[in-house]
């Protein structure tokens, strides 16, 4: 514990003045909000696992604040833009793509694949013992991998960052407008023309549009002026009204757009998926969810100045640095912790109250504390897999790689993307029965999805051997 605290302190003290600390806070806060939302939405009873928002529809309006995943993708776009540009400057252009993929995916895939392998071993053991079809165990095996969808989408964003950055450099807001327009066209074809399967295109258009907003932030186009505050990247003081206006307009337009689409269009109120609903704003994403993302991005940008003042305090910044070092591990294991709390109640013979009843609500604080404590234990056990790998020995051109390395890394990323998305859909139940789910119009099993993810990771982590080439710079 002392070692990790010291490490966080050292990293915090070494933070350059140009670093935008607010981005780090948003990354941690968005994942923490998702974790809290999952803990609150799970309505476990003796009959299995349900959704609190389906039982109490009045609470669905809360998803307009708790569905904060667009903020994570927005922050990802900002970080990806800065990282790729930095590699371009260092390497002179050669081998940048492969180096970028490896650098961005290393800390993401290692803890994810460890999580998958541990849960796969547990699933095999449970089903071999004939206990995989229980109400709680069966539901757990299905749902524990569902949050992996976001990692699959994030992998796609990383892979598409270079071409989308080129579009951004040329068109700026126009590139975002093109993606948003494509998302609107998809919904028009889906709901007005009834074109089958077209809605799945919005997995790309909606989330990439939000990601594109991160590029715009990296250029200071939607960032309010916070000059003079530590950790804001040193934005210029000129144009203060313009910079403050854009986030406000973005938030107002997004909120108004989402409200109008929900009120007068075929879109549900909830910004997360509900069991049994004909239309979901999440799977696949809709124009309403994109408007929701715009409102969230504008809202968090309006809070940048007060947040920067808070993050200037050493203790606060150290806490954010420490949390960033374990955020992905906590996200991966938070459902495991929650399920363990309910399993312990059943094992001790405790009666599970009816979800949404007075007794159920009374137990919420205790369940949250226990789930947080168990998540902490799991983080302590698995956090080393999220730790950054040791830096390689210096080389004349660190980011350069042999010809063929970039295609190899891209192929590996694609396999990882398909494997992770496939596993989020199949779950880990029915391993011995060959349970399948449909991924991009093709059936996939959990073992096949796991094999794709592992094979892709190998290609990303073990690039093609270097060849004798002439390097620039």
JOKA-V295852 format. One record per residue. N is the residue number from 0. RES is the residue in one small letter. OMEGA is omega in radians with two decimals (none if undefined). Layout:
# JOKA-V295852
n: <N	N>
res: <RES	RES>
omega: <OMEGA	OMEGA>
This chain:
# JOKA-V295852
n: <0	1	2	3	4	5	6	7	8	9	10	11	12	13	14	15	16	17	18	19	20	21	22	23	24	25	26	27	28	29	30	31	32	33	34	35	36	37	38	39	40	41	42	43	44	45	46	47	48	49	50	51	52	53	54	55	56	57	58	59	60	61	62	63	64	65	66	67	68	69	70	71	72	73	74	75	76	77	78	79	80	81	82	83	84	85	86	87	88	89	90	91	92	93	94	95	96	97	98	99	100	101	102	103	104	105	106	107	108	109	110	111	112	113	114	115	116	117	118	119	120	121	122	123	124	125	126	127	128	129	130	131	132	133	134	135	136	137	138	139	140	141	142	143	144	145	146	147	148	149	150	151	152	153	154	155	156	157	158	159	160	161	162	163	164	165	166	167	168	169	170	171	172	173	174	175	176	177	178	179	180	181	182	183	184	185	186	187	188	189	190	191	192	193	194	195	196	197	198	199	200	201	202	203	204	205	206	207	208	209	210	211	212	213	214	215	216	217	218	219	220	221	222	223	224	225	226	227	228	229	230	231	232	233	234	235	236	237	238	239	240	241	242	243	244	245	246	247	248	249	250	251	252	253	254	255	256	257	258	259	260	261	262	263	264	265	266	267	268	269	270	271	272	273	274	275	276	277	278	279	280	281	282	283	284	285	286	287	288	289	290	291	292	293	294	295	296	297	298	299	300	301	302	303	304	305	306	307	308	309	310	311	312	313	314	315	316	317	318	319	320	321	322	323	324	325	326	327	328	329	330	331	332	333	334	335	336	337	338	339	340	341	342	343	344	345	346	347	348	349	350	351	352	353	354	355	356	357	358	359	360	361	362	363	364	365	366	367	368	369	370	371	372	373	374	375	376	377	378	379	380	381	382	383	384	385	386	387	388	389	390	391	392	393	394	395	396	397	398	399	400	401	402	403	404	405	406	407	408	409	410	411	412	413	414	415	416	417	418	419	420	421	422	423	424	425	426	427	428	429	430	431	432	433	434	435	436	437	438	439	440	441	442	443	444	445	446	447	448	449	450	451	452	453	454	455	456	457	458	459	460	461	462	463	464	465	466	467	468	469	470	471	472>
res: <x	x	x	x	x	x	x	x	x	x	x	x	x	x	x	x	x	x	x	x	x	x	x	x	x	x	x	x	x	x	x	x	x	x	x	x	x	x	x	x	x	x	x	x	x	x	x	x	x	x	x	x	x	x	x	x	x	x	x	x	x	x	x	x	x	x	x	x	x	x	x	x	x	x	x	x	x	x	x	x	x	x	x	x	x	x	x	x	x	x	x	x	x	x	x	x	x	x	x	x	x	x	x	x	x	x	x	x	x	x	x	x	x	x	x	x	x	x	x	x	x	x	x	x	x	x	x	x	x	x	x	x	x	x	x	x	x	x	x	x	x	x	x	x	x	x	x	x	x	x	x	x	x	x	x	x	x	x	x	x	x	x	x	x	x	x	x	x	x	x	x	x	x	x	x	x	x	x	x	x	x	x	x	x	x	x	x	x	x	x	x	x	x	x	x	x	x	x	x	x	x	x	x	x	x	x	x	x	x	x	x	x	x	x	x	x	x	x	x	x	x	x	x	x	x	x	x	x	x	x	x	x	x	x	x	x	x	x	x	x	x	x	x	x	x	x	x	x	x	x	x	x	x	x	x	x	x	x	x	x	x	x	x	x	x	x	x	x	x	x	x	x	x	x	x	x	x	x	x	x	x	x	x	x	x	x	x	x	x	x	x	x	x	x	x	x	x	x	x	x	x	x	x	x	x	x	x	x	x	x	x	x	x	x	x	x	x	x	x	x	x	x	x	x	x	x	x	x	x	x	x	x	x	x	x	x	x	x	x	x	x	x	x	x	x	x	x	x	x	x	x	x	x	x	x	x	x	x	x	x	x	x	x	x	x	x	x	x	x	x	x	x	x	x	x	x	x	x	x	x	x	x	x	x	x	x	x	x	x	x	x	x	x	x	x	x	x	x	x	x	x	x	x	x	x	x	x	x	x	x	x	x	x	x	x	x	x	x	x	x	x	x	x	x	x	x	x	x	x	x	x	x	x	x	x	x	x	x	x	x	x	x	x	x	x	x	x	x	x	x	x	x	x	x	x	x	x	x	x	x	x	x	x	x	x	x	x	x	x	x	x	x	x>
omega: <3.13	-3.13	-3.13	3.13	3.12	3.13	3.13	3.12	3.14	3.12	-3.14	-3.12	-3.13	-3.10	3.11	-3.11	-3.10	-3.09	3.09	-3.06	-3.11	3.10	3.10	3.10	3.14	3.13	-3.13	-3.08	-3.13	3.11	3.12	3.12	3.09	3.12	3.13	3.13	3.11	3.13	-3.10	-3.06	-3.09	3.13	-3.06	3.07	3.11	-3.13	-3.14	-3.08	3.10	-3.11	-3.11	-3.10	3.05	3.13	3.14	-3.05	-3.13	-3.11	-3.08	3.10	3.13	3.14	3.09	3.02	-3.06	3.07	-2.98	3.13	3.05	3.12	3.13	3.13	3.06	3.09	3.09	3.11	3.10	-3.10	-3.13	3.13	-3.13	-3.11	-3.10	3.14	3.12	3.11	3.10	-3.13	-3.08	-2.99	-3.12	3.02	-3.05	3.08	-3.06	-3.05	-3.13	3.13	3.12	3.14	-3.11	-3.11	-3.08	-3.02	-3.03	-3.09	3.13	-3.00	-3.10	3.12	3.14	-3.10	3.04	3.08	-3.13	-3.10	3.12	-3.12	3.08	3.10	3.12	-3.13	3.11	-3.13	-3.12	-3.10	3.07	3.11	3.11	-3.10	-3.08	-3.11	3.08	-3.08	-3.13	-3.11	3.13	3.11	3.14	-3.13	3.10	-2.94	-3.00	3.13	-3.07	3.13	3.13	3.13	-3.07	3.10	3.08	3.11	-3.14	3.07	3.11	3.13	3.11	-3.09	-3.07	-3.11	-3.09	3.14	3.13	3.05	3.10	3.08	3.13	-3.14	-3.09	-2.97	3.12	3.14	3.14	3.11	3.07	-3.12	3.13	3.11	3.12	3.10	3.10	3.11	3.11	3.13	3.11	3.13	3.10	3.10	-3.11	-2.99	-3.10	-3.09	3.11	3.14	-3.07	3.02	-3.10	-3.08	-3.09	3.06	-3.11	2.93	3.10	-2.98	-3.08	-3.06	3.10	3.06	3.09	3.10	3.14	3.08	3.08	3.06	-3.14	3.09	3.13	3.08	3.13	-3.05	3.11	-3.10	3.09	-3.12	3.10	-3.07	3.10	3.13	-3.13	3.02	3.12	3.11	3.04	3.13	-3.12	-3.11	-3.10	3.08	-3.08	-3.10	3.13	-3.11	3.11	-3.10	-3.03	3.08	3.13	3.11	3.13	-3.14	-3.10	-3.13	3.14	-3.13	3.12	3.13	3.13	-3.12	-3.14	3.14	3.13	-3.08	-3.00	-3.13	-3.10	-3.02	3.11	-3.14	-3.05	3.06	2.95	-3.10	3.09	-3.13	3.05	-3.10	-3.12	3.13	3.09	3.05	-3.03	-2.98	-0.03	-3.14	-3.12	3.05	3.10	3.12	3.08	3.08	3.06	3.10	3.11	-3.12	3.13	3.14	3.10	-3.11	-3.11	3.10	3.08	-3.14	-3.03	-3.07	3.10	3.11	3.13	3.10	3.12	-3.09	3.07	3.11	-3.05	-3.11	3.12	-3.12	3.09	3.12	3.12	3.11	3.14	-3.13	3.11	-3.13	-3.10	-2.99	-3.10	3.10	3.11	3.12	-3.09	-2.99	-3.04	3.09	3.07	3.12	-3.14	3.13	3.11	3.11	3.13	3.12	3.12	3.10	3.14	-3.14	3.13	3.10	3.14	3.14	3.09	-3.12	3.11	-3.13	3.13	3.06	3.14	3.13	3.12	3.13	-3.14	-3.13	-3.07	-3.13	3.14	3.14	3.14	3.13	3.13	3.12	3.11	3.14	3.12	3.07	3.09	3.11	3.13	3.08	3.12	-3.11	-2.97	-3.05	-3.10	3.13	3.08	-3.12	3.13	3.11	3.10	-3.12	3.12	3.12	-3.12	3.11	-3.12	3.11	-2.99	-3.05	-3.09	3.14	-3.08	3.04	-3.11	-3.13	-3.14	3.06	3.13	3.12	3.11	3.10	3.10	3.12	3.12	3.11	3.10	3.14	-3.12	-3.14	-3.12	3.10	3.12	-3.13	3.09	-3.14	-3.08	-2.97	-3.11	3.05	3.09	-3.14	-3.10	-3.13	3.14	3.13	-3.12	2.97	-3.10	3.11	-3.11	3.07	3.14	3.10	3.13	3.08	3.12	3.10	3.12	3.12	3.12	3.12	3.11	-3.13	-3.14	3.10	3.11	3.11	3.12	-3.13	3.14	-3.05	-3.11	-3.11	3.14	3.13	-3.09	3.06	3.13	-3.11	3.09	-3.08	3.05	3.08	none>
